Amino acid sequence: MLIYDEYGDQELSTFGFDPRVAFRARLVEDSYLKGATGIFTQPPQTFESYHPNPDVRTELDNERAWSTTLGYEHQLTDAISLEVEASTSAWTTSSSRTRTSPTCAPTSST
């Protein structure tokens, strides 16, 4: 499975490709082992790019995680199932870049 997400608003515009693999294997009648692993991407929140000087813009990259889930499912009736899952995620930190508009560029006096 390959997921493409595009996020955009006035301050942030970004996209991410999230390759993931999932399985569901029948153990015995009405019981299943299931799992998934892959990359999960989410955009930074708008407030994370805030800078008090409106001429300075902080650009953040997507936050990414390698996520893994393992679970058990038992079908009790046609309409009711019991599911137990455990998951873990290893997040990477966002990197940031700061840009200053040309009107705020330092000037030298002679």
RODO-2510 file (C-alpha; in nm, 4 decimals, decimal comma):
residues 110
     n   res          X          Y          Z
     1     m     0,0000     0,0000     0,0000
     2     l     0,1315     0,3451    -0,0880
     3     i    -0,0460     0,6498     0,0501
     4     y    -0,0086     1,0026    -0,0852
     5     d    -0,1207     1,2885     0,1381
     6     e    -0,1201     1,6558     0,0466
     7     y    -0,1668     1,9161     0,3144
     8     g    -0,1988     2,2855     0,2514
     9     d    -0,3199     2,6056     0,4029
    10     q    -0,2092     2,9663     0,3874
    11     e     0,1053     2,9049     0,5918
    12     l     0,2040     2,5443     0,5193
    13     s     0,2001     2,3419     0,2015
    14     t     0,3530     1,9959     0,1954
    15     f     0,2999     1,6364     0,0864
    16     g     0,4170     1,2932     0,1939
    17     f     0,4469     0,9421     0,0547
    18     d     0,3698     0,6753     0,3127
    19     p     0,4587     0,3180     0,2118
    20     r     0,2862     0,0645     0,4403
    21     v     0,2355    -0,3119     0,4539
    22     a    -0,0561    -0,4833     0,6321
    23     f    -0,1662    -0,8438     0,6802
    24     r    -0,4526    -1,0421     0,8335
    25     a    -0,4021    -1,4179     0,8774
    26     r    -0,6633    -1,6671     0,9928
    27     l    -0,5423    -1,8698     1,2925
    28     v    -0,8515    -2,0821     1,3504
    29     e    -1,2174    -2,0320     1,2697
    30     d    -1,3225    -1,6770     1,3632
    31     s    -0,9735    -1,5855     1,4983
    32     y    -0,7160    -1,3742     1,3161
    33     l    -0,3664    -1,2399     1,3673
    34     k    -0,3177    -0,9027     1,2034
    35     g    -0,0448    -0,6470     1,1733
    36     a     0,0881    -0,3513     0,9833
    37     t     0,4114    -0,1573     0,9504
    38     g     0,5228     0,1435     0,7542
    39     i     0,5874     0,5138     0,7439
    40     f     0,3356     0,7636     0,8764
    41     t     0,3638     1,1332     0,7865
    42     q     0,1874     1,4335     0,9305
    43     p     0,2397     1,8019     0,8623
    44     p     0,3569     2,0408     1,1330
    45     q     0,0864     2,2414     1,3043
    46     t     0,0473     2,6012     1,1865
    47     f     0,1403     2,7390     1,5298
    48     e     0,4755     2,5566     1,5144
    49     s     0,5915     2,7911     1,2370
    50     y     0,4949     3,1068     1,4314
    51     h     0,7561     3,3774     1,4706
    52     p     0,6814     3,7100     1,6457
    53     n     0,8412     3,9043     1,3602
    54     p     0,5966     3,8840     1,0639
    55     d     0,8872     3,9241     0,8180
    56     v     1,0509     3,6015     0,9395
    57     r     0,9057     3,2711     0,8216
    58     t     0,9992     2,9389     0,9786
    59     e     0,9557     2,6437     0,7431
    60     l     0,9146     2,3002     0,8986
    61     d     0,9389     1,9623     0,7325
    62     n     0,6803     1,6894     0,7814
    63     e     0,6990     1,4856     1,0993
    64     r     0,7577     1,1187     1,0145
    65     a     0,7320     0,7979     1,2098
    66     w     0,7966     0,4314     1,1504
    67     s     0,4867     0,2708     1,2981
    68     t     0,4227    -0,0995     1,3698
    69     t     0,1011    -0,2623     1,4936
    70     l     0,0285    -0,6251     1,5911
    71     g    -0,3149    -0,7468     1,6921
    72     y    -0,5609    -1,0282     1,7502
    73     e    -0,9210    -1,0333     1,6287
    74     h    -1,1975    -1,2761     1,7246
    75     q    -1,5355    -1,2667     1,5524
    76     l    -1,7968    -1,3263     1,8256
    77     t    -2,1030    -1,2890     1,5995
    78     d    -2,1629    -1,1599     1,2482
    79     a    -2,1964    -0,8074     1,3891
    80     i    -1,9595    -0,8143     1,6913
    81     s    -1,5856    -0,8732     1,7085
    82     l    -1,3261    -0,8437     1,9834
    83     e    -0,9956    -0,6825     1,8836
    84     v    -0,6744    -0,6293     2,0809
    85     e    -0,3841    -0,4342     1,9327
    86     a    -0,0409    -0,3146     2,0412
    87     s     0,1541    -0,0537     1,8502
    88     t     0,4736     0,1441     1,8619
    89     s     0,6065     0,4422     1,6683
    90     a     0,9561     0,5856     1,6300
    91     w     0,9209     0,9565     1,5418
    92     t     1,1790     1,1692     1,3687
    93     t     1,2098     1,5297     1,4748
    94     s     1,1124     1,8097     1,2409
    95     s     1,3872     2,0133     1,0887
    96     s     1,3305     2,3820     1,0401
    97     r     1,4634     2,6617     0,8261
    98     t     1,4168     3,0333     0,8876
    99     r     1,3825     3,2840     0,6083
   100     t     1,3937     3,6609     0,6447
   101     s     1,2245     3,8784     0,3874
   102     p     1,4478     4,1199     0,1923
   103     t     1,2999     4,4188     0,3771
   104     c     1,4484     4,2899     0,7035
   105     a     1,7907     4,2085     0,5682
   106     p     2,0750     4,3534     0,7782
   107     t     2,2295     4,6690     0,6415
   108     s     2,5738     4,8040     0,7030
   109     s     2,6545     5,1639     0,7659
   110     t     2,9807     5,3233     0,6661
***
